[in-house]
């Protein structure tokens, strides 16, 4: 298979520095853009039904600044993530064959879309359900809810970001399958251990109540099963392609 020409160590380091500079500049520029867009994002979030119970108070001098920074940082990461993935692919591309290069580029948009899917799932489904559940608990014991911006955003970001990362599981499994590190059979044999690990992860990233745990754990288990299916499909296609190549060589 045709491969890119090999680089020397100095050329590798120069190339790595170039990629890191591009990612760093992208992050800084998008962070500045995030600062300018943060007030509009905060206004949009404030208009959502989930924020209806929250009084937009701050209880510390730095609370407002930290929320502002968090919004700008999230916007910056969303834009920087695909750029960073693409720069990583460009860096490893010389060590890949032409076929491998084409096969791995698809991981960039898929990985980004899965991350967005995880964040959307968290914000539009899990986050409102958890807020309503905890508000009902507080109401049942006669508590007066007095939340500030910091409590609201800390709870939201602590849920959205981890779930968004966990949604990357299928593409990670697919990548490892293509490298031959994992197979569907290995994944099925590891199902019990994997379930236990996912349950621990789900309990760790969700609020300390049973309903929230279930709402997190079930999607994680489904993602693992989807990962097994994706791995199986990928392996079957790989074996079919290899068989076809062998038959063509025999002819």
PAZA-708599 format. One record per atom (N, C-alpha, C, O): x, y, z; atom name; residue number from 1. Coordinates in steps of 0.05 Angstrom, whole numbers, plus 5000, padded with zeros to 4 digits. Each point is the difference from the previous one (the first is absolute). Layout:
N
    xx    yy    zz  atom    n
     X     Y     Z    CA  NUM
...
REM end
This chain:
251
    xx    yy    zz  atom    n
  5017  4976  5000     N    1
  4983  5024  5000    CA    1
  5017  5025  5000     C    1
  5021  5001  5013     O    1
  4971  5018  4972     N    2
  5015  5025  4998    CA    2
  4999  5016  5026     C    2
  4978  5004  5011     O    2
  5045  5005  4999     N    3
  5001  5016  5024    CA    3
  5014  5026  4995     C    3
  5015  5003  4980     O    3
  4980  5016  5038     N    4
  5013  5026  4998    CA    4
  5030  4996  5006     C    4
  5007  4981  5014     O    4
  5010  5036  4975     N    5
  5029  4998  5006    CA    5
  5005  5003  5030     C    5
  4987  5016  5013     O    5
  5033  4970  4997     N    6
  5006  5001  5029    CA    6
  5014  5026  5007     C    6
  5015  5012  4984     O    6
  4979  4998  5040     N    7
  5011  5025  5010    CA    7
  5023  4994  5020     C    7
  5000  4978  5012     O    7
  5019  5040  4990     N    8
  5021  4998  5020    CA    8
  4988  5010  5027     C    8
  4978  5011  5001     O    8
  5038  4984  5020     N    9
  4991  5009  5027    CA    9
  4995  5030  5001     C    9
  4981  5009  5011     O    9
  5038  5006  4977     N   10
  4997  5029  5000    CA   10
  4975  5009  4985     C   10
  4986  5018  5008     O   10
  5009  4969  4969     N   11
  4976  5006  4984    CA   11
  4975  4993  5015     C   11
  4980  5015  4999     O   11
  5020  4963  5017     N   12
  4977  4992  5016    CA   12
  4995  5022  5021     C   12
  4977  5008  5005     O   12
  5044  5001  5008     N   13
  4997  5020  5021    CA   13
  4991  5027  4989     C   13
  4983  5013  5012     O   13
  5027  4994  4964     N   14
  4991  5024  4987    CA   14
  4971  4998  4993     C   14
  4985  5020  5003     O   14
  5007  4957  4986     N   15
  4972  4996  4993    CA   15
  4982  5000  5024     C   15
  4978  5012  4999     O   15
  5031  4976  5023     N   16
  4984  5000  5025    CA   16
  4997  5029  5011     C   16
  4978  5007  5008     O   16
  5043  5008  4991     N   17
  4999  5028  5009    CA   17
  4980  5016  4983     C   17
  4984  5016  5010     O   17
  5017  4979  4964     N   18
  4981  5014  4981    CA   18
  4971  4994  5007     C   18
  4984  5018  5001     O   18
  5010  4956  5005     N   19
  4973  4991  5006    CA   19
  4991  5012  5027     C   19
  4977  5009  5003     O   19
  5041  4991  5017     N   20
  4994  5011  5026    CA   20
  4994  5030  4999     C   20
  4983  5011  5013     O   20
  5033  5003  4970     N   21
  4996  5029  4997    CA   21
  4972  5006  4987     C   21
  4986  5018  5009     O   21
  5007  4966  4971     N   22
  4974  5004  4987    CA   22
  4977  4996  5020     C   22
  4981  5015  5001     O   22
  5021  4963  5015     N   23
  4980  4994  5020    CA   23
  4999  5022  5021     C   23
  4978  5008  5008     O   23
  5045  5001  5001     N   24
  5001  5020  5021    CA   24
  4989  5027  4991     C   24
  4984  5013  5014     O   24
  5023  4995  4961     N   25
  4989  5025  4989    CA   25
  4970  4998  4996     C   25
  4985  5019  5006     O   25
  5006  4957  4985     N   26
  4971  4996  4997    CA   26
  4986  5003  5027     C   26
  4979  5013  5002     O   26
  5032  4975  5019     N   27
  4988  5001  5026    CA   27
  4999  5029  5011     C   27
  4979  5008  5010     O   27
  5043  5007  4986     N   28
  5000  5027  5010    CA   28
  4981  5018  4985     C   28
  4985  5015  5013     O   28
  5014  4982  4961     N   29
  4982  5017  4983    CA   29
  4971  4993  5007     C   29
  4984  5018  5003     O   29
  5010  4956  4999     N   30
  4972  4992  5006    CA   30
  4992  5007  5029     C   30
  4977  5005  5005     O   30
  5043  4996  5013     N   31
  4994  5008  5027    CA   31
  4992  5030  5001     C   31
  4982  5008  5014     O   31
  5032  5008  4970     N   32
  4993  5029  4998    CA   32
  4972  5003  4988     C   32
  4984  5016  5009     O   32
  5011  4968  4970     N   33
  4973  5000  4988    CA   33
  4979  4991  5021     C   33
  4978  5011  5002     O   33
  5030  4969  5014     N   34
  4982  4990  5021    CA   34
  4993  5021  5020     C   34
  4978  5002  5010     O   34
  5042  5015  4997     N   35
  4995  5022  5019    CA   35
  4979  5020  4989     C   35
  4983  5009  5014     O   35
  5018  4996  4960     N   36
  4981  5018  4988    CA   36
  4972  4988  4997     C   36
  4980  5014  5001     O   36
  5019  4959  4997     N   37
  4974  4987  4997    CA   37
  4989  4991  5026     C   37
  4976  4992  5001     O   37
  5040  5007  5020     N   38
  4990  4990  5026    CA   38
  4975  5014  5010     C   38
  4982  4986  5010     O   38
  5016  5041  4989     N   39
  4975  5013  5010    CA   39
  4975  4990  4985     C   39
  4979  4996  5012     O   39
  5023  5000  4961     N   40
  4977  4990  4985    CA   40
  4993  4971  5008     C   40
  4977  4993  5001     O   40
  5044  4991  5003     N   41
  4996  4972  5009    CA   41
  4986  5000  5027     C   41
  4982  4984  5004     O   41
  5027  5032  5014     N   42
  4988  5001  5027    CA   42
  4971  5009  4999     C   42
  4983  4990  5014     O   42
  5012  5029  4968     N   43
  4972  5010  4997    CA   43
  4982  4978  4989     C   43
  4977  4996  5008     O   43
  5035  4988  4973     N   44
  4985  4978  4988    CA   44
  4994  4978  5021     C   44
  4978  4990  5001     O   44
  5042  5004  5015     N   45
  4996  4980  5021    CA   45
  4980  5009  5021     C   45
  4983  4985  5009     O   45
  5018  5041  4997     N   46
  4982  5011  5020    CA   46
  4971  4999  4990     C   46
  4982  4998  5017     O   46
  5014  5002  4957     N   47
  4972  5000  4989    CA   47
  4989  4971  4999     C   47
  4976  4997  4994     O   47
  5040  4983  5011     N   48
  4991  4972  4999    CA   48
  4983  4993  5025     C   48
  5004  5011  5021     O   48
  4976  4971  4976     N   49
  4983  4992  5022    CA   49
  5015  4990  5024     C   49
  4992  5003  5023     O   49
  5031  4984  4972     N   50
  5016  4988  5022    CA   50
  5011  5021  5019     C   50
  5006  4994  5023     O   50
  4996  5031  4968     N   51
  5011  5022  5016    CA   51
  4978  5016  5014     C   51
  5006  5020  5013     O   51
  4969  4972  4984     N   52
  4978  5016  5010    CA   52
  5001  5003  5031     C   52
  4992  5020  5011     O   52
  5017  4958  5002     N   53
  5001  5000  5030    CA   53
  5024  5015  5011     C   53
  5001  5005  5024     O   53
  5018  5002  4959     N   54
  5025  5011  5010    CA   54
  5000  5030  5001     C   54
  4995  5013  4979     O   54
  5011  4998  5044     N   55
  5005  5029  5002    CA   55
  5029  5005  4992     C   55
  5018  4987  5012     O   55
  4987  5031  4970     N   56
  5027  5003  4989    CA   56
  5017  5018  5019     C   56
  5008  5022  4993     O   56
  4996  4967  5031     N   57
  5016  5014  5019    CA   57
  5028  4988  5001     C   57
  5005  4977  4992     O   57
  5014  5038  5019     N   58
  5027  4990  5005    CA   58
  5005  5004  5029     C   58
  4992  5019  5013     O   58
  5023  4962  4999     N   59
  5006  5000  5029    CA   59
  5030  5004  5005     C   59
  5009  4997  5023     O   59
  5005  5011  4957     N   60
  5029  5005  5003    CA   60
  5009  5019  4978     C   60
  4987  5002  4979     O   60
  5034  5013  5026     N   61
  5009  5020  4981    CA   61
  5009  4988  4973     C   61
  4997  5013  4979     O   61
  5013  4963  5023     N   62
  5011  4988  4975    CA   62
  4980  4982  4986     C   62
  5006  4989  4978     O   62
  4970  5007  5033     N   63
  4981  4981  4988    CA   63
  4993  5008  4971     C   63
  5000  4983  4982     O   63
  4994  5043  5014     N   64
  4992  5009  4973    CA   64
  5022  4996  4980     C   64
  4996  4992  4977     O   64
  5029  5015  5032     N   65
  5023  4997  4982    CA   65
  5005  4970  4993     C   65
  5005  4994  4976     O   65
  4992  4988  5043     N   66
  5005  4972  4995    CA   66
  4979  4989  4981     C   66
  5006  4983  4983     O   66
  4969  5026  5020     N   67
  4979  4991  4981    CA   67
  5005  5010  4972     C   67
  4997  4986  4980     O   67
  5011  5039  5018     N   68
  5008  5012  4975    CA   68
  5022  4984  4987     C   68
  4999  4994  4976     O   68
  5022  4999  5039     N   69
  5022  4985  4990    CA   69
  4991  4972  4992     C   69
  5010  4990  4979     O   69
  4973  4997  5036     N   70
  4990  4973  4994    CA   70
  4986  5000  4973     C   70
  5004  4982  4984     O   70
  4978  5037  5012     N   71
  4986  5002  4974    CA   71
  5018  5004  4977     C   71
  4998  4987  4979     O   71
  5021  5031  5024     N   72
  5020  5005  4979    CA   72
  5017  4976  4994     C   72
  5006  4993  4977     O   72
  5001  4992  5045     N   73
  5017  4976  4997    CA   73
  4985  4978  4985     C   73
  5012  4986  4984     O   73
  4963  5010  5023     N   74
  4984  4979  4987    CA   74
  4997  5006  4970     C   74
  5003  4982  4983     O   74
  4991  5043  5010     N   75
  4998  5008  4972    CA   75
  5026  4995  4986     C   75
  5001  4991  4977     O   75
  5021  5017  5036     N   76
  5026  4996  4988    CA   76
  5007  4971  4995     C   76
  5011  4993  4979     O   76
  4983  4990  5041     N   77
  5006  4971  4997    CA   77
  4984  4988  4978     C   77
  5010  4982  4985     O   77
  4965  5026  5012     N   78
  4983  4988  4979    CA   78
  5011  5006  4972     C   78
  4999  4984  4982     O   78
  5013  5040  5015     N   79
  5011  5007  4974    CA   79
  5028  4988  4996     C   79
  5008  4992  4979     O   79
  5007  5008  5043     N   80
  5028  4990  4999    CA   80
  5002  4970  4997     C   80
  5019  4990  4987     O   80
  4962  4995  5024     N   81
  5001  4971  4999    CA   81
  5003  4989  4972     C   81
  5019  4984  4996     O   81
  4964  5022  4985     N   82
  5004  4989  4973    CA   82
  5027  5009  4987     C   82
  5012  4984  4985     O   82
  4996  5040  5021     N   83
  5026  5010  4989    CA   83
  5023  4984  5012     C   83
  5018  4992  4985     O   83
  4981  5003  5041     N   84
  5021  4984  5013    CA   84
  5000  4971  4990     C   84
  5022  4989  4995     O   84
  4955  5000  5000     N   85
  4999  4973  4989    CA   85
  5011  4998  4972     C   85
  5015  4982  4993     O   85
  4979  5039  4991     N   86
  5010  5001  4973    CA   86
  5030  5003  4999     C   86
  5014  4988  4984     O   86
  4997  5029  5034     N   87
  5029  5005  5002    CA   87
  5014  4974  5009     C   87
  5022  4994  4991     O   87
  4965  4992  5027     N   88
  5012  4974  5009    CA   88
  5001  4980  4977     C   88
  5020  4986  4997     O   88
  4959  5014  4987     N   89
  4999  4982  4977    CA   89
  5022  5007  4980     C   89
  5013  4983  4988     O   89
  4991  5043  5007     N   90
  5021  5009  4982    CA   90
  5027  4992  5010     C   90
  5018  4994  4984     O   90
  4986  5006  5043     N   91
  5026  4994  5011    CA   91
  5007  4970  4996     C   91
  5022  4993  4995     O   91
  4957  4990  5009     N   92
  5005  4971  4998    CA   92
  4997  4989  4971     C   92
  5007  4978  4994     O   92
  4983  5039  4988     N   93
  4995  4992  4973    CA   93
  5025  4989  4986     C   93
  4997  4980  4985     O   93
  5027  5032  5018     N   94
  5023  4989  4986    CA   94
  5006  4971  5007     C   94
  5013  4985  4985     O   94
  4979  5005  5039     N   95
  5004  4973  5008    CA   95
  4979  4981  4991     C   95
  5001  4976  5006     O   95
  4979  5034  4980     N   96
  4978  4983  4991    CA   96
  5001  4995  4970     C   96
  5011  5016  4985     O   96
  4978  4962  5007     N   97
  4997  4994  4971    CA   97
  4978  5018  4989     C   97
  4984  5011  5015     O   97
  5014  4990  4959     N   98
  4979  5016  4987    CA   98
  4972  4990  5008     C   98
  4982  5016  5005     O   98
  5015  4958  4997     N   99
  4975  4988  5007    CA   99
  4993  5006  5030     C   99
  4977  5007  5006     O   99
  5043  4990  5011     N  100
  4996  5006  5029    CA  100
  4994  5030  5004     C  100
  4984  5007  5017     O  100
  5029  5009  4967     N  101
  4995  5029  5002    CA  101
  4971  5007  4994     C  101
  4987  5016  5014     O  101
  5002  4972  4965     N  102
  4972  5005  4993    CA  102
  4981  4988  5021     C  102
  4979  5011  5005     O  102
  5029  4966  5006     N  103
  4983  4987  5020    CA  103
  4998  5014  5026     C  103
  4980  4997  5015     O  103
  5041  5018  4993     N  104
  5000  5012  5026    CA  104
  4990  5029  5000     C  104
  4993  5010  5022     O  104
  5006  5003  4955     N  105
  4991  5028  4999    CA  105
  4971  5002  5009     C  105
  4991  5021  5010     O  105
  4993  4958  4986     N  106
  4972  5000  5007    CA  106
  4996  5002  5030     C  106
  4978  5008  5009     O  106
  5042  4984  5007     N  107
  4997  5001  5029    CA  107
  4997  5029  5010     C  107
  4989  5004  5021     O  107
  5021  5015  4964     N  108
  5000  5028  5010    CA  108
  4971  5011  5001     C  108
  4991  5008  5021     O  108
  4994  4992  4957     N  109
  4972  5010  5002    CA  109
  4983  4983  5017     C  109
  4982  5010  5015     O  109
  5022  4963  4985     N  110
  4983  4982  5016    CA  110
  5005  5005  5030     C  110
  4981  5001  5015     O  110
  5044  5003  4992     N  111
  5007  5005  5028    CA  111
  4988  5026  5010     C  111
  4989  5002  5022     O  111
  5012  5019  4961     N  112
  4989  5026  5007    CA  112
  4969  4998  5002     C  112
  4989  5012  5019     O  112
  4998  4974  4963     N  113
  4971  4998  5000    CA  113
  4991  4984  5025     C  113
  4979  5006  5012     O  113
  5036  4974  4995     N  114
  4993  4984  5024    CA  114
  5002  5017  5025     C  114
  4984  4998  5019     O  114
  5037  5019  4982     N  115
  5003  5018  5023    CA  115
  4977  5019  5002     C  115
  4989  5005  5022     O  115
  5003  5007  4955     N  116
  4976  5017  5000    CA  116
  4975  4986  5008     C  116
  4983  5010  5014     O  116
  5014  4965  4976     N  117
  4977  4983  5007    CA  117
  4999  4996  5030     C  117
  4978  5001  5012     O  117
  5045  4993  5001     N  118
  5001  4996  5029    CA  118
  4992  5025  5015     C  118
  4985  4999  5019     O  118
  5025  5024  4972     N  119
  4993  5025  5013    CA  119
  4970  5007  4997     C  119
  4987  5008  5019     O  119
  5003  4987  4957     N  120
  4972  5006  4994    CA  120
  4982  4981  5017     C  120
  4980  5009  5011     O  120
  5027  4966  4990     N  121
  4985  4980  5016    CA  121
  4999  5008  5029     C  121
  4980  4999  5014     O  121
  5043  5011  4996     N  122
  5002  5008  5028    CA  122
  4983  5024  5006     C  122
  4985  5001  5019     O  122
  5018  5020  4963     N  123
  4987  5025  5005    CA  123
  4969  4999  4997     C  123
  4985  5011  5016     O  123
  5007  4976  4963     N  124
  4971  5000  4993    CA  124
  4984  4978  5014     C  124
  4975  5002  5001     O  124
  5038  4977  5008     N  125
  4985  4978  5012    CA  125
  5009  4996  5030     C  125
  4983  5002  5018     O  125
  5042  4991  4986     N  126
  5009  4993  5027    CA  126
  4998  5024  5019     C  126
  4990  4998  5023     O  126
  5020  5025  4969     N  127
  5002  5023  5017    CA  127
  4972  5009  5010     C  127
  4997  5004  5024     O  127
  4983  5000  4959     N  128
  4973  5007  5010    CA  128
  4988  4979  5018     C  128
  4988  5008  5021     O  128
  5016  4967  4973     N  129
  4989  4978  5017    CA  129
  5012  5001  5028     C  129
  4986  4997  5020     O  129
  5040  5007  4981     N  130
  5014  5001  5026    CA  130
  4992  5024  5016     C  130
  4996  4999  5024     O  130
  5002  5024  4962     N  131
  4991  5025  5014    CA  131
  4972  4997  5012     C  131
  4996  5007  5023     O  131
  4986  4982  4961     N  132
  4972  4996  5009    CA  132
  4999  4980  5024     C  132
  4986  5005  5019     O  132
  5029  4974  4978     N  133
  5000  4980  5022    CA  133
  5010  5012  5026     C  133
  4988  4996  5021     O  133
  5034  5018  4978     N  134
  5012  5011  5024    CA  134
  4983  5023  5011     C  134
  4998  5004  5024     O  134
  4989  5011  4958     N  135
  4982  5022  5009    CA  135
  4976  4988  5014     C  135
  4991  5011  5020     O  135
  4999  4967  4970     N  136
  4977  4986  5014    CA  136
  5008  4990  5027     C  136
  4984  5001  5019     O  136
  5040  4988  4984     N  137
  5010  4991  5025    CA  137
  5002  5023  5020     C  137
  4992  4997  5023     O  137
  5019  5025  4968     N  138
  5003  5023  5017    CA  138
  4973  5011  5009     C  138
  4996  5009  5023     O  138
  4985  4991  4958     N  139
  4973  5009  5006    CA  139
  4986  4982  5021     C  139
  4985  5009  5017     O  139
  5020  4965  4980     N  140
  4987  4981  5018    CA  140
  5009  5003  5029     C  140
  4985  4993  5018     O  140
  5039  5017  4986     N  141
  5010  5004  5028    CA  141
  4996  5029  5009     C  141
  5010  5007  5021     O  141
  4976  5009  4962     N  142
  4994  5028  5008    CA  142
  5024  5019  4998     C  142
  5000  5021  5012     O  142
  5020  4972  4972     N  143
  5023  5017  4997    CA  143
  4994  5023  4980     C  143
  4986  4996  4981     O  143
  5026  5027  5025     N  144
  4998  5023  4982    CA  144
  5024  5000  4982     C  144
  5023  5002  5009     O  144
  4972  4996  4965     N  145
  5023  4999  4981    CA  145
  5010  5028  4994     C  145
  4986  5017  4990     O  145
  5039  4987  5016     N  146
  5014  5025  4995    CA  146
  5026  4994  4986     C  146
  5021  4998  5013     O  146
  4979  4999  4961     N  147
  5024  4993  4985    CA  147
  5011  5024  4986     C  147
  4985  5018  4992     O  147
  5041  4983  5005     N  148
  5013  5021  4985    CA  148
  5011  4989  4974     C  148
  4997  4977  4994     O  148
  5015  5041  4991     N  149
  5010  4992  4973    CA  149
  5022  4979  5003     C  149
  5001  4982  4983     O  149
  5016  5020  5037     N  150
  5022  4982  5003    CA  150
  4990  4971  5004     C  150
  5010  4982  4987     O  150
  4970  5014  5030     N  151
  4989  4974  5005    CA  151
  4987  4988  4974     C  151
  5004  4976  4994     O  151
  4982  5041  4992     N  152
  4986  4991  4975    CA  152
  5021  4991  4979     C  152
  4997  4978  4989     O  152
  5022  5039  5006     N  153
  5019  4994  4979    CA  153
  5020  4978  5007     C  153
  5008  4984  4983     O  153
  5000  5014  5043     N  154
  5017  4979  5009    CA  154
  4987  4973  4996     C  154
  5012  4981  4990     O  154
  4963  5017  5018     N  155
  4985  4976  4997    CA  155
  4997  4992  4970     C  155
  5003  4977  4992     O  155
  4991  5043  4991     N  156
  4996  4995  4972    CA  156
  5026  4991  4986     C  156
  5000  4980  4986     O  156
  5022  5034  5019     N  157
  5025  4993  4987    CA  157
  5011  4974  5010     C  157
  5012  4985  4984     O  157
  4984  5009  5042     N  158
  5009  4974  5011    CA  158
  4985  4977  4989     C  158
  5010  4977  5002     O  158
  4967  5028  4986     N  159
  4985  4978  4987    CA  159
  5005  4999  4970     C  159
  5005  4978  4989     O  159
  4995  5045  4998     N  160
  5002  5001  4970    CA  160
  5027  4990  4990     C  160
  5001  4983  4982     O  160
  5021  5027  5029     N  161
  5026  4993  4989    CA  161
  5007  4970  5004     C  161
  5008  4988  4980     O  161
  4989  5000  5044     N  162
  5006  4972  5002    CA  162
  4983  4982  4982     C  162
  5010  4981  4989     O  162
  4964  5025  5009     N  163
  4983  4983  4983    CA  163
  5008  5004  4971     C  163
  4999  4981  4984     O  163
  5008  5043  5008     N  164
  5010  5005  4973    CA  164
  5024  4983  4993     C  164
  5003  4990  4978     O  164
  5016  5008  5042     N  165
  5024  4984  4996    CA  165
  4993  4970  4999     C  165
  5012  4986  4983     O  165
  4970  5005  5034     N  166
  4993  4972  5001    CA  166
  4986  4992  4973     C  166
  5003  4976  4992     O  166
  4984  5042  4995     N  167
  4987  4994  4974    CA  167
  5020  4994  4978     C  167
  4993  4991  4979     O  167
  5033  5014  5027     N  168
  5021  4993  4981    CA  168
  5006  4970  4999     C  168
  5016  4991  4984     O  168
  4972  4994  5034     N  169
  5007  4971  5003    CA  169
  4998  4985  4974     C  169
  5018  4985  4994     O  169
  4960  5017  4990     N  170
  4999  4985  4975    CA  170
  5023  5005  4981     C  170
  5010  4981  4988     O  170
  4997  5044  5009     N  171
  5022  5007  4981    CA  171
  5027  4991  5010     C  171
  5017  4992  4984     O  171
  4986  5008  5043     N  172
  5025  4989  5011    CA  172
  5002  4970  4996     C  172
  5021  4990  4992     O  172
  4957  4996  5012     N  173
  5000  4971  4996    CA  173
  5004  4994  4970     C  173
  5015  4981  4994     O  173
  4973  5034  4989     N  174
  5004  4996  4971    CA  174
  5029  5004  4992     C  174
  5011  4984  4985     O  174
  5001  5037  5026     N  175
  5029  5005  4994    CA  175
  5017  4977  5010     C  175
  5018  4992  4986     O  175
  4977  4998  5038     N  176
  5016  4978  5011    CA  176
  4995  4974  4984     C  176
  5018  4984  4998     O  176
  4958  5013  4992     N  177
  4994  4977  4983    CA  177
  5016  5001  4974     C  177
  5011  4979  4991     O  177
  4991  5044  4997     N  178
  5015  5003  4975    CA  178
  5030  4995  5005     C  178
  5014  4991  4982     O  178
  4995  5015  5042     N  179
  5028  4995  5007    CA  179
  5005  4971  5007     C  179
  5023  4991  5003     O  179
  4955  4994  5001     N  180
  5002  4972  5008    CA  180
  5005  4995  5029     C  180
  5006  4978  5008     O  180
  4990  5043  5009     N  181
  5004  4998  5028    CA  181
  4977  4986  5014     C  181
  5004  4984  5018     O  181
  4972  5022  4973     N  182
  4976  4987  5011    CA  182
  4984  4987  4977     C  182
  5002  5007  4977     O  182
  4982  4973  5031     N  183
  4982  4987  4982    CA  183
  4972  4997  5013     C  183
  4998  5003  5024     O  183
  4981  4993  4960     N  184
  4974  4996  5012    CA  184
  4999  4978  5021     C  184
  4986  5003  5021     O  184
  5028  4975  4974     N  185
  5000  4978  5019    CA  185
  5013  5008  5027     C  185
  4990  4993  5021     O  185
  5032  5022  4977     N  186
  5013  5010  5025    CA  186
  4981  5019  5015     C  186
  4999  4999  5025     O  186
  4987  5018  4961     N  187
  4981  5018  5013    CA  187
  4978  4985  5013     C  187
  4991  5007  5022     O  187
  4999  4972  4965     N  188
  4978  4985  5012    CA  188
  5009  4985  5025     C  188
  4986  4998  5020     O  188
  5039  4992  4980     N  189
  5011  4986  5023    CA  189
  5004  5020  5023     C  189
  4999  4992  5024     O  189
  5007  5033  4969     N  190
  5005  5021  5021    CA  190
  4974  5014  5008     C  190
  5001  5020  5015     O  190
  4976  4970  4976     N  191
  4975  5015  5004    CA  191
  4994  5005  5030     C  191
  4993  5022  5008     O  191
  5010  4957  5009     N  192
  4994  5003  5029    CA  192
  5019  5021  5013     C  192
  4991  5017  5015     O  192
  5035  4981  4979     N  193
  5019  5019  5011    CA  193
  4994  5028  4990     C  193
  5001  5020  5015     O  193
  4993  4982  4959     N  194
  4995  5026  4987    CA  194
  4975  5013  5012     C  194
  4999  5024  5005     O  194
  4980  4959  5000     N  195
  4976  5010  5012    CA  195
  5006  5012  5028     C  195
  4989  5021  5007     O  195
  5027  4964  5008     N  196
  5007  5010  5027    CA  196
  5014  5026  4999     C  196
  4994  5019  5015     O  196
  5026  4984  4966     N  197
  5015  5025  4998    CA  197
  4981  5023  4991     C  197
  5002  5022  5011     O  197
  4980  4972  4970     N  198
  4982  5021  4991    CA  198
  4981  5009  5022     C  198
  4993  5023  5002     O  198
  4998  4958  5014     N  199
  4983  5007  5023    CA  199
  5014  5018  5019     C  199
  4989  5020  5010     O  199
  5036  4974  4996     N  200
  5017  5016  5018    CA  200
  5003  5028  4988     C  200
  4997  5020  5014     O  200
  5009  4982  4960     N  201
  5002  5026  4986    CA  201
  4974  5015  5001     C  201
  5000  5024  5006     O  201
  4978  4963  4989     N  202
  4974  5013  5000    CA  202
  4993  5011  5028     C  202
  4990  5022  5002     O  202
  5015  4963  5019     N  203
  4995  5009  5027    CA  203
  5018  5023  5007     C  203
  4992  5018  5015     O  203
  5033  4982  4974     N  204
  5019  5021  5007    CA  204
  4993  5027  4988     C  204
  5004  5021  5012     O  204
  4985  4979  4963     N  205
  4994  5025  4986    CA  205
  4972  5010  5004     C  205
  4993  5022  4992     O  205
  4990  4962  5022     N  206
  4972  5009  5004    CA  206
  4996  5009  5029     C  206
  5016  4992  5017     O  206
  4963  5024  4988     N  207
  4994  5008  5028    CA  207
  4994  4975  5017     C  207
  4993  4979  4990     O  207
  5010  5024  5036     N  208
  4997  4977  5018    CA  208
  4971  4992  5005     C  208
  4990  5002  5023     O  208
  4996  4989  4957     N  209
  4973  4989  5004    CA  209
  4995  4978  4979     C  209
  5013  5000  4979     O  209
  4970  4982  5028     N  210
  4996  4976  4984    CA  210
  4990  5006  4972     C  210
  5009  4988  4981     O  210
  4971  5030  5017     N  211
  4989  5006  4974    CA  211
  5021  5011  4980     C  211
  5001  4992  4977     O  211
  5015  5027  5033     N  212
  5021  5011  4983    CA  212
  5020  4979  4992     C  212
  5009  5001  4977     O  212
  4997  4981  5041     N  213
  5019  4979  4994    CA  213
  4990  4983  4977     C  213
  5014  4993  4981     O  213
  4960  4999  5021     N  214
  4988  4984  4979    CA  214
  4999  5014  4973     C  214
  5006  4988  4979     O  214
  4988  5038  5022     N  215
  4999  5016  4975    CA  215
  5027  5002  4986     C  215
  5001  5003  4976     O  215
  5020  4995  5039     N  216
  5027  5001  4989    CA  216
  5009  4972  4992     C  216
  5012  4996  4978     O  216
  4984  4984  5039     N  217
  5010  4973  4996    CA  217
  4988  4987  4976     C  217
  5015  4987  4984     O  217
  4959  5015  5011     N  218
  4987  4987  4978    CA  218
  5012  5009  4973     C  218
  5006  4982  4984     O  218
  4997  5044  5010     N  219
  5013  5008  4975    CA  219
  5029  4990  4997     C  219
  5008  4993  4978     O  219
  5006  5005  5045     N  220
  5028  4991  4999    CA  220
  5000  4970  4991     C  220
  5017  4992  4984     O  220
  4965  4992  5027     N  221
  4999  4972  4993    CA  221
  4992  4996  4971     C  221
  5010  4983  4986     O  221
  4971  5034  5005     N  222
  4992  4999  4972    CA  222
  5023  5007  4982     C  222
  5003  4988  4978     O  222
  5012  5032  5030     N  223
  5024  5008  4984    CA  223
  5020  4977  4997     C  223
  5012  4996  4979     O  223
  4991  4989  5043     N  224
  5018  4977  4999    CA  224
  4990  4979  4980     C  224
  5016  4989  4985     O  224
  4958  5006  5016     N  225
  4989  4980  4982    CA  225
  5002  5010  4971     C  225
  5005  4984  4981     O  225
  4991  5042  5015     N  226
  5003  5011  4973    CA  226
  5029  4997  4991     C  226
  5006  4995  4976     O  226
  5013  5009  5042     N  227
  5028  4997  4994    CA  227
  5007  4972  4991     C  227
  5016  4996  4982     O  227
  4972  4984  5031     N  228
  5004  4972  4992    CA  228
  4990  4995  4972     C  228
  5013  4988  4983     O  228
  4963  5023  5011     N  229
  4988  4997  4973    CA  229
  5018  5014  4979     C  229
  5004  4989  4979     O  229
  5005  5035  5027     N  230
  5017  5015  4982    CA  230
  5026  4985  4995     C  230
  5010  4998  4977     O  230
  5002  4991  5044     N  231
  5024  4984  4998    CA  231
  4996  4975  4983     C  231
  5016  4993  4983     O  231
  4961  4994  5020     N  232
  4993  4976  4985    CA  232
  4997  5006  4970     C  232
  5011  4986  4983     O  232
  4975  5036  5011     N  233
  4996  5008  4972    CA  233
  5027  5007  4987     C  233
  5005  4992  4977     O  233
  5012  5023  5038     N  234
  5026  5008  4990    CA  234
  5017  4975  4994     C  234
  5014  4999  4979     O  234
  4986  4982  5039     N  235
  5017  4976  4997    CA  235
  4990  4983  4976     C  235
  5017  4989  4985     O  235
  4957  5009  5012     N  236
  4989  4984  4978    CA  236
  5008  5013  4973     C  236
  5007  4986  4981     O  236
  4991  5040  5018     N  237
  5008  5014  4975    CA  237
  5030  4996  4994     C  237
  5008  4997  4977     O  237
  5008  5004  5044     N  238
  5029  4997  4997    CA  238
  5006  4972  4990     C  238
  5017  4997  4982     O  238
  4971  4983  5030     N  239
  5004  4972  4992    CA  239
  4991  4995  4971     C  239
  5013  4986  4985     O  239
  4964  5025  5008     N  240
  4989  4997  4973    CA  240
  5018  5013  4979     C  240
  5004  4989  4978     O  240
  5008  5034  5030     N  241
  5018  5014  4981    CA  241
  5025  4984  4996     C  241
  5011  4998  4978     O  241
  5000  4991  5045     N  242
  5024  4983  4998    CA  242
  4995  4975  4983     C  242
  5018  4992  4985     O  242
  4959  4996  5019     N  243
  4993  4976  4984    CA  243
  4998  5007  4970     C  243
  5009  4984  4984     O  243
  4979  5039  5010     N  244
  4998  5008  4972    CA  244
  5027  5005  4988     C  244
  5005  4993  4977     O  244
  5013  5019  5038     N  245
  5027  5005  4991    CA  245
  5015  4974  4994     C  245
  5015  4998  4980     O  245
  4982  4983  5038     N  246
  5013  4973  4997    CA  246
  4990  4986  4974     C  246
  5015  4988  4986     O  246
  4958  5014  5010     N  247
  4989  4987  4976    CA  247
  5009  5014  4975     C  247
  5005  4986  4979     O  247
  4998  5040  5021     N  248
  5010  5015  4977    CA  248
  5029  4993  4994     C  248
  5009  4998  4977     O  248
  5007  4997  5044     N  249
  5028  4992  4996    CA  249
  5003  4972  4989     C  249
  5017  4995  4984     O  249
  4965  4987  5023     N  250
  5000  4973  4990    CA  250
  4994  4999  4970     C  250
  5010  4984  4985     O  250
  4972  5035  5007     N  251
  4993  5001  4972    CA  251
  5023  5010  4984     C  251
  4998  5003  4975     O  251
REM end
